[in-house]
Amino acid sequence: MLKGLAITPPVLGRISIGKIIEKNGKRLPEKDDQFTITSQVQGKNGWLLHPLNDELRKSQEDKLRSIPVRLLFNEPELNFRADYTLFDRQSGRPLCVGNGETCKRVTQDGMQSLSCPAPDACPLAKGGACKPYGRLNVLIGDDDPLGSFVFRTTGFNSIRTLAARLHYFQAISGNRLACLPLELRLRGKSTRQSHGTPIFYVDLTVRGGMDMAEALQVAKELDAKLQAAGFDQAALDEAARRGFGNGAFEDSEEDVGAIVEEFFTTPDATSTTQGEEPQPTTNSLAGKLNVLATQTN
């Protein structure tokens, strides 16, 4: 493998909650109360919709609020990676990635491993420059067993919920996380900080129409079928672990444009509560991110 290049799961498309709009000559992210599944191709009006977007929407009265998925790996951290990340706002490239204890940082002397304080205690993180950043890879459909769709988030609610669900499902399934029939679900909640207005976050649940016992039985049967066919899940997890570890940072240069556009557009909106995802209005997420330290989707 080329050293310094993270080998990440093949991506067929993106899962988002919202879209980019033109407002006062600026391209700004507008959040929504439903999922959108896009391809890897971008047109003059934004990312082109993936055929699965309309296919899944038809069965949900044109509001895509749940997506049937499976996972690639049995190890939770391989499916969902979350770090404190500081991006260069001009280039979109990551400058510092850490877990709250240690970090890798680009300096004048090259890449260095340093201690990682919380963002509110780090001098480089002032003004919301550093925030939690999570990437979840999921399988949708059966066309490509190794091709995934990626959901990116800086939302505390989504990050905390997804991390917990993945570890719980791994535990109760007997380490058959990759065989469980699951569903990404958009949930709403209100808090005192949101002044009673709804905020939205992403959850991971057992597939709709199944109870836990049925899902576990399906996972057990699928695991046995794959093993009988010679599918080595443990080897796949190990290959992914080596691939992620091959590079200092996960996101490639071809991803940085989307990251800058989604999270770091110049603001023109009012603030929202730290750690909460905004209600689906025309206020830009990027504006809220810039007003407080960690404004999230």
Secondary structure in CASP SS format (residue, H / E / C, confidence):
PFRMAT SS
TARGET T0000
AUTHOR 0000-0000-0000
METHOD secondary structure of the structure
MODEL  1
M C 1.00
L C 1.00
K C 1.00
G C 1.00
L C 1.00
A C 1.00
I C 1.00
T C 1.00
P C 1.00
P C 1.00
V E 1.00
L E 1.00
G E 1.00
R E 1.00
I E 1.00
S E 1.00
I E 1.00
G E 1.00
K E 1.00
I E 1.00
I E 1.00
E E 1.00
K E 1.00
N C 1.00
G C 1.00
K E 1.00
R E 1.00
L E 1.00
P E 1.00
E E 1.00
K E 1.00
D E 1.00
D E 1.00
Q E 1.00
F E 1.00
T E 1.00
I E 1.00
T E 1.00
S E 1.00
Q E 1.00
V E 1.00
Q E 1.00
G E 1.00
K C 1.00
N C 1.00
G E 1.00
W E 1.00
L E 1.00
L E 1.00
H C 1.00
P H 1.00
L H 1.00
N H 1.00
D H 1.00
E H 1.00
L H 1.00
R H 1.00
K H 1.00
S H 1.00
Q H 1.00
E C 1.00
D C 1.00
K C 1.00
L C 1.00
R C 1.00
S E 1.00
I E 1.00
P E 1.00
V E 1.00
R E 1.00
L C 1.00
L C 1.00
F C 1.00
N C 1.00
E C 1.00
P H 1.00
E H 1.00
L H 1.00
N H 1.00
F E 1.00
R E 1.00
A E 1.00
D E 1.00
Y E 1.00
T E 1.00
L E 1.00
F E 1.00
D C 1.00
R C 1.00
Q C 1.00
S C 1.00
G C 1.00
R C 1.00
P E 1.00
L E 1.00
C E 1.00
V E 1.00
G E 1.00
N C 1.00
G C 1.00
E C 1.00
T E 1.00
C E 1.00
K E 1.00
R E 1.00
V E 1.00
T E 1.00
Q C 1.00
D C 1.00
G E 1.00
M E 1.00
Q E 1.00
S E 1.00
L E 1.00
S E 1.00
C C 1.00
P C 1.00
A C 1.00
P H 1.00
D H 1.00
A H 1.00
C C 1.00
P H 1.00
L H 1.00
A H 1.00
K H 1.00
G H 1.00
G H 1.00
A C 1.00
C E 1.00
K E 1.00
P E 1.00
Y E 1.00
G E 1.00
R E 1.00
L E 1.00
N E 1.00
V E 1.00
L E 1.00
I C 1.00
G C 1.00
D C 1.00
D C 1.00
D C 1.00
P C 1.00
L C 1.00
G C 1.00
S E 1.00
F E 1.00
V E 1.00
F E 1.00
R E 1.00
T E 1.00
T C 1.00
G C 1.00
F H 1.00
N H 1.00
S H 1.00
I H 1.00
R H 1.00
T H 1.00
L H 1.00
A H 1.00
A H 1.00
R H 1.00
L H 1.00
H H 1.00
Y H 1.00
F H 1.00
Q H 1.00
A H 1.00
I H 1.00
S C 1.00
G C 1.00
N C 1.00
R C 1.00
L H 1.00
A H 1.00
C H 1.00
L C 1.00
P C 1.00
L E 1.00
E E 1.00
L E 1.00
R E 1.00
L E 1.00
R E 1.00
G E 1.00
K E 1.00
S C 1.00
T C 1.00
R C 1.00
Q C 1.00
S C 1.00
H C 1.00
G C 1.00
T C 1.00
P C 1.00
I E 1.00
F E 1.00
Y E 1.00
V E 1.00
D E 1.00
L E 1.00
T E 1.00
V E 1.00
R C 1.00
G C 1.00
G C 1.00
M C 1.00
D C 1.00
M H 1.00
A H 1.00
E H 1.00
A H 1.00
L H 1.00
Q H 1.00
V H 1.00
A H 1.00
K H 1.00
E H 1.00
L H 1.00
D H 1.00
A H 1.00
K H 1.00
L H 1.00
Q H 1.00
A H 1.00
A C 1.00
G C 1.00
F C 1.00
D C 1.00
Q H 1.00
A H 1.00
A H 1.00
L H 1.00
D H 1.00
E H 1.00
A H 1.00
A H 1.00
R H 1.00
R H 1.00
G H 1.00
F H 1.00
G H 1.00
N C 1.00
G C 1.00
A C 1.00
F C 1.00
E C 1.00
D C 1.00
S C 1.00
E H 1.00
E H 1.00
D H 1.00
V H 1.00
G H 1.00
A H 1.00
I H 1.00
V H 1.00
E H 1.00
E H 1.00
F H 1.00
F C 1.00
T C 1.00
T C 1.00
P C 1.00
D C 1.00
A C 1.00
T C 1.00
S C 1.00
T C 1.00
T C 1.00
Q C 1.00
G C 1.00
E C 1.00
E C 1.00
P C 1.00
Q C 1.00
P C 1.00
T C 1.00
T C 1.00
N C 1.00
S E 1.00
L H 1.00
A H 1.00
G H 1.00
K H 1.00
L H 1.00
N H 1.00
V H 1.00
L C 1.00
A C 1.00
T C 1.00
Q C 1.00
T C 1.00
N C 1.00
END
